[in-house]
Amino acid sequence: MKKLHLYIFTLVLLLSTALVGFAQGGRPALQRRENAAARRAPNAGMRVKAIKRGFIAQRLAINQEQSQKFWPVYEQYQLELEGIQAARRANNTTTSPSPDQFSRNLEYKQKIIELQKHYYDEFTKILTPEKASQVFKSEDEFNAQLLLRLKEGGAKPIEQQPSDN
């Protein structure tokens, strides 16, 4: 009988120790991967922006004088665009869609269109109208290539050859 009590006590002790170990848990695998990726590439956003800038510069084939005028205007455009996109993402993160959410989403899309129209006018003060419209086309091409690269696991570099107009 004493051996049985000792056996049960040992079994309960081992089980409780195991349960305490499982209770510690840790972070889910997805969070661990995200944090590891952030540690490996803390400036990934900056690198993508630099690659995007090089991609657009190559597509536009702008000279030094145009470049000095163009990039500050483009950076301002990007800041305003990112603000609208952040507000749009925040609007779309609610769990239950509503008609109000849909109409706000349309308003954000309209703001983006108006912003692009405004900055097209600003870009044409610096560049030819063809090159000014090429800014937006180049952004779309870059984003499409970036998305494709991410889907494929990042194996291919983003192409920077001039496109056919």
LINDA-V75253 format. One record per residue. N is the residue number from 1. PHI is phi in whole degrees, 0 to 359 (NA if undefined). OMEGA is omega in degrees with one decimal (999 if undefined). Layout:
BEGIN
N:PHI:OMEGA / N:PHI:OMEGA
END
This chain:
BEGIN
1:NA:-179.4 / 2:296:178.2 / 3:296:179.3 / 4:296:177.9 / 5:297:178.7 / 6:296:178.4 / 7:298:179.4 / 8:296:179.1 / 9:299:179.3 / 10:296:179.0 / 11:297:178.3 / 12:296:179.0 / 13:298:179.1 / 14:295:178.9 / 15:296:-179.8 / 16:293:176.5 / 17:296:179.0 / 18:295:179.9 / 19:296:177.5 / 20:297:177.9 / 21:296:177.9 / 22:291:-179.1 / 23:294:178.2 / 24:296:171.4 / 25:63:-171.0 / 26:104:-178.9 / 27:277:175.3 / 28:298:-176.2 / 29:302:-179.0 / 30:298:178.3 / 31:295:178.6 / 32:298:178.8 / 33:295:-179.7 / 34:298:-179.7 / 35:293:178.1 / 36:295:178.2 / 37:295:179.3 / 38:293:178.0 / 39:290:-179.3 / 40:291:-175.5 / 41:229:-176.8 / 42:294:-179.0 / 43:249:-177.3 / 44:300:178.6 / 45:298:178.0 / 46:294:179.9 / 47:294:178.9 / 48:297:178.5 / 49:297:178.8 / 50:294:178.0 / 51:294:178.8 / 52:298:179.7 / 53:298:177.5 / 54:296:178.6 / 55:299:-179.1 / 56:294:179.7 / 57:300:179.9 / 58:292:179.6 / 59:294:-177.8 / 60:279:-177.6 / 61:50:-178.7 / 62:266:179.5 / 63:277:-175.8 / 64:299:-179.0 / 65:296:177.8 / 66:296:-178.9 / 67:299:-179.5 / 68:296:179.5 / 69:274:-172.8 / 70:289:-170.4 / 71:298:175.9 / 72:298:178.7 / 73:293:179.6 / 74:296:179.0 / 75:297:176.6 / 76:296:176.2 / 77:302:-179.3 / 78:298:178.7 / 79:299:-179.8 / 80:293:179.2 / 81:296:179.0 / 82:298:177.2 / 83:296:178.7 / 84:294:-179.6 / 85:295:177.9 / 86:295:177.9 / 87:296:179.2 / 88:294:177.6 / 89:298:179.4 / 90:298:178.5 / 91:295:-175.2 / 92:273:-178.1 / 93:271:178.6 / 94:294:-174.2 / 95:284:-178.3 / 96:245:179.4 / 97:297:178.7 / 98:224:176.7 / 99:301:178.2 / 100:295:178.4 / 101:296:179.3 / 102:297:-179.2 / 103:293:176.0 / 104:295:178.2 / 105:298:176.6 / 106:297:177.2 / 107:297:178.0 / 108:296:176.6 / 109:299:178.9 / 110:295:177.4 / 111:297:178.3 / 112:296:178.4 / 113:297:178.9 / 114:297:178.1 / 115:297:178.6 / 116:296:176.9 / 117:298:179.9 / 118:299:-177.0 / 119:284:171.4 / 120:299:177.4 / 121:299:178.8 / 122:294:179.8 / 123:294:179.8 / 124:290:173.8 / 125:286:-176.7 / 126:251:-174.1 / 127:244:172.6 / 128:291:177.5 / 129:303:179.1 / 130:295:179.8 / 131:290:178.4 / 132:297:177.3 / 133:288:178.2 / 134:293:177.9 / 135:303:-176.8 / 136:289:177.7 / 137:295:178.9 / 138:296:176.6 / 139:299:179.5 / 140:298:178.8 / 141:297:179.7 / 142:298:-178.5 / 143:297:178.5 / 144:295:179.1 / 145:294:178.8 / 146:296:179.0 / 147:298:178.2 / 148:298:179.4 / 149:296:178.9 / 150:294:178.4 / 151:294:-178.5 / 152:273:177.5 / 153:91:175.5 / 154:74:-175.5 / 155:283:-174.7 / 156:259:173.2 / 157:286:177.4 / 158:285:-176.4 / 159:290:-179.5 / 160:234:175.8 / 161:282:177.4 / 162:300:-178.7 / 163:268:174.3 / 164:277:-178.7 / 165:275:999
END
